[in-house]
Amino acid sequence: MSYNDHINMRKISYWFSFIFAALFLQPVIGQTAANVSAVDNDRAKIRTETFLKVWETVNEKHYDPTFGGVNWADVRKKYEPMAKAAASDEDLHAILREMLGELRLSHFSIFMESEDSSGSSQAGDPGIELKMIEGKPVTFRVVSDDDEKRELTTGMILGSIDGESVSKLLKPLEDSFAERALTEASKNIYRERFLEEKMRGTLGTKVVLEFSDGNGRSVKIEPTRKRFAGEFSQRLGNFPPQPVVFESKILGENIGYLRFNMWIIPQMAKIRAVMKEFAGMDGIIVDLRGNPGGIGGMATGMAGLMVKEQVSLGSMTSRSGKLEFIAYPQSEPFLGPIVVLVDHGSGSTSEVFASGMQETGRAVVVGETTAGAVLPSVFEKLPTGATFQYAISDYRSPKSVLIEGRGVKPDHFVGLDRGLLLRGKDSQLEKALEIVNSKRTEKEIK
């Protein structure tokens, strides 16, 4: 596997913990051999400290004192010699990720924060979102702000990036799956983000993309990579700034629709404002597809805008006790029909909201089974400068269902239909509209 492939695969792992990351090692230049040796010894000591910090943190703070049946003491015996022999910080971080993988849980990760996460880097994006449909990467959303993408529509299959076939690009990632315990849904998330990362590059440069349309005809485009032009969230502790994407509109005759990319602080004011605008709607569709999560407490805040009495969205249990996700009703909440759209990319806080609203009977969930990556977690800096994300509790839905590894099962399972996407239609959104319209009809009959 090439160095660039390693970089891209680390970025996808970082995204799965809600943030993209990259690690670029800087050479030590202009030092004597003695100084180099001293630096090497210092780094080796720091790497040992880092290993111990990660192992001890899990040992002391993992929410399950049995570690899910994993002998954590034996894990240390296995990986400590490897960590001490690591030739670089990068090697150590890879070893730590492998060690954490023994737990077979989400929200345990090691990553280096890149400039990308602050919005200040020179990385550019062509504005294309992919979804895996029947094993193929298909265009799902396209930012059509220039003529370079005028031939591109939703539903087209991505065939190559800068002349390299998708199958060749994905091979290192596919090979890595053999060493990891991943669901097919999780694999699809990695595939989508891996290819989207491959399309990114230096700001202002072009990327050559080849697609197949509905008739199998090849469509080649060369869009320019552009900087994200929107707002970035503020850093929250060790949680880096994130791009803020929010969309709201009125669909059909009188149905509100809102979508946001992550559960981050700036979204809350936007959610509150649009919920006031939607006060007279016949129903609201909350689109959480591809939303990997974020700040857990925001789920109860949003639910409070949609309930008339106090409800629990579930609970989390740590070694120190149990905590309920309580949603308190806000003034003048919206009490009409709610439909929540989810898919395999909906994780963490999105799953708390979806499962909580579903099991309390407040919302109908439509789409595909969610990621099953829902453990509440925290971020902590390590001696090497990397960030360590680790879970501090489990999560159970209001009906005490463990969502980790299982996901939220929709009330109406609806997959994306490529044929409909090619015609500009979204099968999951169409089902959500049908449900709201049927409830409006029921109300009118009564």
N, C-alpha and C positions, 0 to 999 in steps of 0.2 A: 504494500500500500504506500502511495506517495505521501510526502510531507503535506501537500495541499489537501489530500484526502483525509489525513489525520485531523488537520485544522477544521475542515468542513464537518467531520463527524463530531468533533467536540462542540462545534457551534450548535448542532442539532440537539445534542444532549443538554446543552445550556438552555436552548429554547424550551425543551420539555420541562425545565424547571422555571420557565416563564421568561427567560432572557437569552439573547444570542451572546456567544462569547467566542473569542479567538485568543490564542497565545502565540506571541512572537518573541522568540528568544534573541536577546541582544548579545553579541560577542564581547568579550573583555579584550580591549585593545591597549597596547602600549604599556604592559606591565612586565616586571621581571618575573623569572620563574618562581622565585621565593614568594612574591606577592600573589601570583596565580595559585600557588599551592595553599597559601593562607586563605585565599578566597574560597577555594574548593573545600577546605576543611570546615570553614564557617558555614558554607551552604549545606554541607553534609550534616552538620550538627542541627541546622535549622530544619532540614528534611526529617531528621529523626524526631525532633520536637513536634513537627507537624503530624507525623504518623501517630505518635502517642496521643496528641490532642484529639484527633479524629476517632481513634479507637476508644479512648476513655470517655469522650462525649457520648458516643453511642452506648457504651457500657453503663453510664450513669443516667442518661436521659431518655433512652428509648422507652416509648410508652408501654411496651410489653417486656416485663423482666425476663421472660423466657425467650425473647428474640424470635418468636414464631417458630421455635423448635431448632433454631440455629445455635450451635455451640460457639458462642462468641469468643471464648477463651482459646479454643482451637483455631479460630479464624486468625487471632493475633499470632499464634505460633506459625501459621502458614505464611502470613504476609509480612511480618516484621523483618525477617531476613531479606526479603525482596526489596522492602523499602530502604533498608540500610545499604543495599547494593545499588540503589538507583543512581544513575550517572548524572541526572539533571532533575530540576523541579518538574519538568514536563513528564519525565518517566515516573516520578513519584506520584503525580496526580493521576496518571493512568492506572497505577497500582492501587491507589486509594479508591478510584471508581470501581475497579474490579472487586475490591474487598467489600465495598458497600453493596455491590450487586448480589453478594451472598444473601442479603436480607430479602431480596426479591420484592421490594416495595418501592413506591414512587417517593419523590421528595427527599431522596438522599442523593446528593450530587456534589461534585467539586468542579469549580470553574474559575476562570480568570475573566475579569470584567474588561471588555474592550472599549475603545472610544465610541464604538457604534452605539452603545447603550446610553450615551449622553446626548446623542444627536449631533456631535461635533465632528464626526469622522468624515472622510471623503468617500464613503461608500454610497453607491447609488442603486436605485431599484427601478426595474422597468414597469412596475405597477400591474403585475399579473398574479392572481391567486389560483392555486391548483387544488383539486380534490381527486383522490384516487377513486375511480369508478370502474368496477369489474377489472381491476388490476392495471388500469391505465391512468396516467396523469392527465386530467382533463381541466380545461380552463373553467373556473367557477365565477370569478369576478375579474373584470378588466377595467383599469382606469383609462378611459378613452379620452385623453386630453390633447391628443395630437394626431396628425395624419399617419404617423408611423405604424399605428395599430389599427388603421381603418378596416383592414381585412380580417382582423381577429374578432371572433365572437365567442360567447360561452359555448361549451360543449366540444371544443376542438381538442384533439389529443396531441400532447407535446411529444415530438419525435426526437429532437436533438437540440443541443445547446452549443453554440460555437463549433458546429461540425461534429461533435461527439454524440453518439446515440445515447438515449436515455438508459438503455439496458447496460451499456458500458459504464456510464457514469454511476449507476446505482450498484454495480457489482461489489465494490468494497463494503458498502453499507449492508447489502444482502448477505455477504460472507460473515459480517460481524454478528448478524442475528443468530447464527448457530451457537454462539457462545453466551447468549442472553435469554432470559425467560421473559418473552414479550408476547402479548396478545396480537392478533392480526390487526386490530384497531390501532394499537400502539405503533406497529410497524408502518402502517399507512401514514400516521402522523410524521414519523421520521422521514419517510419517502417524500412526502409533500414538502416538508421544510428543507430537506437536503437539496431538492431540485430548485426550490425558490432561492436558496442561498447560492446555488451555482449560477443563477441568472443575475445575481447581484455583482457589483464590481465597482471600479473606480468611477467616481462621479463624472458625468458628462461623456463617458464612453458609450459605445453601442454594443449590444449583444445580438448575435445572430441566432434566431430561433426558428425552428421548422415545425409546423403543425400539420395535422390531417383534418380536413373538414368532414362534413357528413357524408360526402360522396367518395371519400378516400383520396381526394385531391390534395397535393402538397401545397401548403401556404407558407412562404418564407417571409419573415419580417425582421427588421433591424431597429428595435426601439432604443431610445437613449436612456441610460440609467440616470435617474433624477433623485435629488434629495427629498426626504419626507418634509413636506412644507407645513405640516401642522404643528400643534402644541406638543410639548413633552412634559411629563409629570415631574414633580420634584423628587429628589432622592429621599427615601424613607429608611433611615438607618443604613443597613447594608444592601437594601433593595434599590437597585439603580433606577435612574430615570427611564421612562417608557413612553413610546409614541401614543398619543391620545387620538383614537379614531372613534367617532360617534356619528350615527346616522339616524334620522327620524323622518317620517313622512306619513301621509294618510293614504291608505290603500282602499280600493273599491269605493263604496258609497260613504262609509263612515267608520273605518277601522284604522286604529293607530298602529304604527310599526316602529320599533326602535332596535338598534343594534350597536354594540360597542365591542372593542377588541379585547379589553382587559378590565378587570375590576381594580381600578386605580383611582386615587382620591379625586382628581379633576372630573371624573365621570359623574360623581354624585350630584353636583350642582346641575349638570346637564340633564340627568335623569329626573331630578325634582322638577325642573322647569318644564320638561316635555310632558311629564305626568299631569301637570296643571293644564297644559294645552289639550291633552287628551281626555279631559274630565267628562266631556259629553259624547265620547266615542261609544259605539256599540260593542266594542271589544278591543283588546290590545294584544299584539303579537310581539313577544320578546325573543329576539334572535340571538342565541348564544352559540351558534355553530362556529367552531374554530376558536372560541374564547377559552384559553387555557387556565384562567383563574386570576389570582392576585390576592387582594386583601380580603380575608374571610368575613370580617365584620360588615362589609358592605352588602352582603346577601341579606342580612336581617334588616338593614336600613332600607333597601329597595322593597323588600316584602312588606315592610310597615306602611308603604304607600298603597298597598293593595289588599289589606285585611281590615276587618271591622273590629276584631278583638285580638287579644294577645295569643300568639301561636308559637310553637317550637318548630324550628326547621331541622331539628336533630340535635345530637350531642357529641361531644368529644371527651374521651377518657384518657388521662395521662397517669403517670405514677402518683401524682399528687391529688388526683380526684377527678370529678366529672363536671363538665360545664355545658350548659344548654345554649343553643343558638336561638335566643328569644327574639321574635319580631314583635315590636310594640306598634299598635296602630297609630298612624299620624293623622293630623287634622284633615278632614275631607278626603279620605282614601278613595281610590277608584275601586268600585265593587262589581263592575261588569265582568264579562268573560275574559280570561287570560289564557293564551296559548304560548307555550315555551318551545322554541325550536332548538334541538340539540343534534350533535353528531359525534363521531369518534374524536373530534378535536376539542370537545367541550370537557374541561377538566376542573378539578379542585373547587374553587368557589362557585363556578358555574354548576357543578354537580350538587353542591349544598343547596343552592337556590332551586334548581330543578327538582331534586328529590323532595325537598321540604314543601314546596308549593304543590307538588303532585300528591304527596301522601296526606296533606292536610285538606285535600279536595279543592284547593283554591285555583289550580291551573291544570290544563290538559297539556301533556308533553308529547310532542310530535317529532319524528325524525329517526335517528339511529342511536343505538346504545352508546353511552358516553365513554370517556377514556378509562374510568375506574382508577383515577389517580387523584385521590381526594384527601390525603393526610395533611392536617395543619402543620406548618413548618416554620422555622426561623432561619436567618442567615447570620453567619459568623465569620469573621476574618481569621485566616490561619497565618502562622509565622512566615510561610513562603509568599504571602500576599494574595493567595487564592481565597475564594469565598467558599465556605462550607454550608450547604443547605441540609438540614436534617429535620425529620418529622418529630414532633413532640407529643402527638396524641393520635388516636384513631378517630374515625368518624362513623356514626351510625345515624341513619335516617330517623324520622319521627316514629316509624314502626320498627325501629331497632335493626334495620338491615345494614350490614357492612357493605359499603359501596366500593371500597378499595379492591381492585382486581376484578370487580363485577360490573361496575358502571350502573348508570340509571337506565332502566328499561322504559322506553317510551310507551305511552298509552296507545299510540298509533305508529307502528313501525312503517316508515316510508323512506326508501332509499332514493338517492338522486338518479334521475333518468336522463342519460346523455341525449337521447332523442329530443326530449323536451327542452333541455338546455340549448340545443342547437336552434330551437325555435324561439329562444328567449324566455322560456318558462321554467320555473323552479318548482318541481313536484312537491317538495316539502312545504314550501310557502303556500302553494295552491291548496294543500290539505288543511293548513292552518286557517286560511281564509274560508274554506268550506265549513269548518267547525264553528267559527264565529258566526257565519251567516246562518247556520242551522240553529244556533242558540238564539239568534235574533228572531228567526221565524217562530220558534217555540214560544218566545216571549210575546210576540204579536198575537199568536193564537190564543194564549191565555188571557 
